[in-house]
Amino acid sequence: MIKLPELLAPAGTLDAFKTAILYGADAVYAGLPGFSMRARAKITTEEVKTGIELAHAAGKKVYLAFNLFAHDNEFANMPRVSEIINYLNPDALIVADPGVLMWVREHHPNMPIHISTQANICSAESVRFWQRAGASLCVLAREVSHNEFISIRRACPDVKLEIFVHGAMCMAYSGRCLLSNFITGRPANRGACAQLCRWKYDVVLREHETGVEMPITEDERGAYIMNSKDLCLMPRLATVLESGPDSLKIEGRNRSEYYVGSVVHAYRCAMDAYARDPAGFDPRPYMEMLNVLESRGYTTAFFDGPVPPDAHNYESTRSSSEYHAAGVVTAVNDADITLELRNDIRPGEEITFVLPNVENGPMVKLANIVNAATNMSVDKLAAGMGNSIKIPRTWIAAEHLGKIVPYVLAYKRKRTVP
């Protein structure tokens, strides 16, 4: 069988850790509040510790994002950071700041170092620079085209290369954006981005001498002028795999476990299918798996060079998907499956389970809705507050029951608004 690259999944919560492992990620990356790009991440030190232990028990790796750009006062806190690194014992640290890299080499000389996409690596010369500085893997900038990747791969055969294959795209150069910090005070490079590129704008011309503001007429495509579609290289996955990357990265440490599990599931199934039959590989069934996710639409971004005209969605930031997350399985017993809701549910709706290593999961029509907390039938049940429903095992075909375990996901079609 063909040797596949590592499939690397994000984890901003412990639930995302568990879901990524369940659905077939080879490695997981996580961060700590205050010490990484995702300063607003919800995951705690103890939860990261638990996630690492679960991953290692499953034979998976965990990389700790330490890719902040550090100021002098933050280096004063490094002894505490060092304690946390020793306590967590990750498989590598992801860094972007040269000063942080040198600190890691001095205080954790045996720790593998991965260079973050925030370092904006776009050339073989940059890869060689970081390799000489002690990096074992370089994450290439999203702006690198496929042909450029091939050239870098050829020039740098003895260092690992990682590329992004799926997730949000930033309107700035690999995340180097000041809009959020300037307008809201929330710095993008500390993981607190307010995503101003997704906002709807009215363009106004201000006359210099009088200060009179005059709206500029726009057509319907002029509202969301910076709103990039989401990166998705599934349509080009065979070409990606043929070119020899060491790791395929999914963006999304601020995303839900439903997003993480669904994306990992699609790429895991697709990569395994390619390995079984490269010549006959067809990405279309796996695109269908991704299309059940709420997204801004998809683009291959810089894969073929300059961004194509359809890479931005000028009309809306709303999801283009016809589906919603239905819920996440939290418990299974001899009689029932408990599904914690992520959207409201009503009798007669159909939900589809996303099963690990199964391309087409079972669909179940909910003849009635039973509130798991009260065991009472209800006309509808809203999501939130841990609201869950019970689904009788008898509603599910026997061949699928063994794969419906805690952290299995389910989705449903959106209701048509009359």
Beta strands, then each sheet from edge to edge (+ up, - down):
strand 1: 6-10
strand 2: 27-31
strand 3: 61-65
strand 4: 92-95
strand 5: 113-115
strand 6: 137-139
strand 7: 160-167
strand 8: 204-206
strand 9: 213-215
strand 10: 230-232
strand 11: 247-250
strand 12: 298-299
strand 13: 323-332
strand 14: 336-341
strand 15: 350-354
strand 16: 363-365
strand 17: 369-371
strand 18: 376-378
strand 19: 388-392
strand 20: 409-413
sheet 1: 12+ 10+ 7- 6- 5- 4- 3- 2- 1- 11-
sheet 2: 8+ 9-
sheet 3: 16+ 15- 20+ 13- 14+ 19-
sheet 4: 17+ 18-
end
